[in-house]
């Protein structure tokens, strides 16, 4: 009974170790219900500059630590949800003043970009993990919703467990236009934001 109470599941698709790809390394996670540790977790977006005057512009770094999340781990699966209020995203460009960062964010949250008023939440649903031979060894399946558009995703992800806390982190390349957002253009396109942006996540989960 003690062993059952402290059972673990493997990050695979509930088909057993026989189907783990060669070179893949299973990670054992205690089964049960989990809550996101918002105080330690972050979701970030990196927007890169483009255009022939791009050398005179800065990349934009946006992140938030204001998130909620819950997940369930059981035999061969990891399912859950992470939500973040769009309006709580913050511009943290290191080379900009506080006033400049505020002005950038006003543009980003406006109706022509994220439209935070009409689409107040970023939603990331976690629908399972798959072991792979390629680094980092795990694909995180699910859906990602921003600007009212939902896309099915499968992102390479790092997973580690320490003192009962599950650490899930990684990054993925996405396209603004896939989510109905047009990249910002200024000075007749001489300065613009690239369509491709990087989403970064660094999440910690504790059993509830």
C-alpha positions in Angstrom: 0.0 0.0 0.0 2.8 2.4 0.8 4.2 1.8 -2.7 0.8 2.5 -4.2 0.4 5.8 -2.3 3.8 6.9 -3.6 3.4 5.5 -7.1 5.1 7.3 -10.0 4.2 7.6 -13.7 6.6 7.8 -16.6 6.4 10.6 -19.1 5.2 8.4 -22.0 1.9 7.9 -23.8 0.5 5.2 -21.5 1.9 2.4 -23.7 4.7 1.2 -21.5 8.4 1.4 -21.6 8.6 -0.9 -24.6 7.7 2.0 -26.9 10.2 4.5 -25.5 12.4 5.7 -28.4 16.1 4.6 -28.3 18.1 7.3 -26.5 15.1 8.7 -24.7 15.3 9.0 -21.0 12.2 8.5 -18.8 11.5 11.0 -16.0 9.6 9.7 -13.0 7.0 12.1 -11.5 4.9 11.4 -8.4 1.3 10.8 -9.5 -1.3 13.2 -8.2 -2.8 16.7 -8.5 -0.5 19.7 -8.9 -0.8 23.5 -8.6 1.4 25.9 -10.4 3.9 27.8 -8.1 3.2 31.3 -9.5 5.8 32.9 -7.3 8.5 30.9 -9.1 7.0 30.6 -12.6 7.3 32.9 -15.6 5.9 33.1 -19.2 7.9 35.3 -21.6 7.8 36.5 -25.2 10.8 37.7 -27.2 9.9 39.9 -30.2 12.9 40.5 -32.6 13.5 43.6 -34.7 13.7 43.6 -38.5 13.9 46.1 -41.4 16.8 48.0 -42.9 16.8 50.4 -39.9 16.5 47.4 -37.5 20.0 48.0 -36.3 18.8 51.2 -34.6 15.9 49.5 -32.9 15.7 47.1 -29.9 14.2 43.6 -29.5 11.2 43.6 -27.1 11.1 41.3 -24.1 7.7 40.8 -22.5 7.0 38.5 -19.5 4.6 37.8 -16.7 4.7 36.0 -13.4 1.0 36.5 -12.9 -0.3 33.0 -13.7 -2.6 30.3 -12.5 -2.3 26.6 -13.3 -3.3 23.1 -12.3 -2.3 19.7 -13.6 -2.8 16.0 -13.0 -0.2 13.3 -13.4 -1.3 9.7 -13.7 -0.1 6.6 -15.5 1.5 7.9 -18.7 0.0 11.3 -18.8 0.3 14.9 -17.7 -2.8 17.1 -18.3 -3.5 20.6 -17.1 -4.0 24.2 -17.8 -2.1 27.5 -17.4 -3.7 30.9 -17.7 -2.3 34.4 -17.6 -4.1 37.7 -17.8 -3.0 39.5 -21.0 -3.0 42.8 -19.3 -0.5 41.6 -16.7 2.3 41.2 -19.3 5.1 43.6 -18.8 7.7 45.0 -21.2 11.2 44.5 -19.6 13.4 45.9 -22.4 16.7 46.6 -20.5 17.7 49.5 -22.8 14.5 51.4 -22.5 13.3 53.9 -19.8 10.2 53.2 -17.7 8.2 55.7 -19.9 9.4 54.0 -23.1 8.5 50.6 -21.8 5.0 51.9 -20.9 4.5 53.3 -24.4 5.6 50.1 -26.0 3.2 48.1 -23.9 0.3 50.5 -24.6 0.8 49.7 -28.3 1.1 45.9 -27.7 -2.0 45.6 -25.6 -4.0 47.8 -28.0 -6.7 46.7 -30.5 -4.2 46.3 -33.4 -2.0 43.9 -31.5 -2.9 41.7 -28.4 -6.2 43.5 -27.9 -6.1 42.7 -24.2 -9.6 44.2 -23.7 -11.3 41.8 -26.1 -9.0 38.8 -25.4 -8.1 39.1 -21.7 -6.4 35.7 -21.2 -3.6 33.6 -22.5 -4.5 30.0 -22.2 -2.2 27.0 -22.4 -3.7 23.6 -22.1 -1.4 20.6 -21.4 -2.6 17.5 -23.1 0.2 15.0 -22.6 3.9 14.3 -22.8 5.8 12.2 -25.3 9.3 10.8 -24.9 11.6 11.4 -27.8 15.2 10.5 -28.7 16.0 14.1 -29.7 17.1 16.6 -27.0 15.6 17.7 -24.6 13.8 14.3 -24.7 10.2 15.3 -24.1 7.5 16.8 -26.3 4.7 18.6 -24.5 1.5 18.4 -26.4 -1.5 20.7 -26.0 -3.1 23.9 -27.3 -2.0 27.5 -27.0 -4.5 30.4 -27.2 -3.6 34.1 -27.5 -5.5 36.9 -29.2 -8.6 34.7 -29.4 -6.8 32.1 -31.6 -6.1 28.6 -30.5 -3.5 26.4 -32.1 -2.5 22.8 -31.4 1.2 22.6 -30.3 3.9 20.1 -29.6 6.9 21.7 -28.0 10.3 20.3 -26.9 10.4 20.6 -23.2 12.8 20.0 -20.3 11.4 18.2 -17.2 13.1 17.7 -13.9 11.9 16.7 -10.4 13.5 17.9 -7.2 12.2 17.5 -3.7 8.7 16.8 -5.1 8.6 19.9 -7.2 8.2 19.4 -11.0 10.1 21.9 -13.1 9.0 22.2 -16.7 10.8 24.7 -18.9 11.6 25.4 -22.6 11.0 27.7 -25.6 9.3 27.5 -28.9 9.2 29.6 -32.1 5.8 30.8 -33.2 4.4 33.2 -35.8 2.4 36.3 -34.9 0.2 35.9 -38.0 -0.8 32.4 -36.9 -2.6 34.1 -34.0 -4.1 36.8 -36.1 -1.6 39.5 -35.1 0.1 41.6 -37.7 3.7 42.5 -37.0 4.2 46.2 -36.2 5.7 48.3 -39.0 7.1 51.8 -38.6 8.7 54.3 -41.0 7.3 52.6 -44.1 8.7 49.2 -43.0 12.2 50.5 -42.3 11.7 49.4 -38.7 9.5 46.4 -37.9 8.9 43.4 -35.7 9.6 40.0 -37.2 6.7 37.7 -37.7 8.5 34.9 -35.8 8.6 35.3 -32.1 9.9 33.2 -29.2 7.7 31.9 -26.4 9.6 30.9 -23.2 8.1 29.1 -20.2 9.7 28.3 -16.9 7.1 26.7 -14.6 7.2 25.0 -11.3 4.5 22.6 -10.0 3.8 21.4 -6.5 1.5 18.6 -5.4 -1.8 20.0 -4.0 
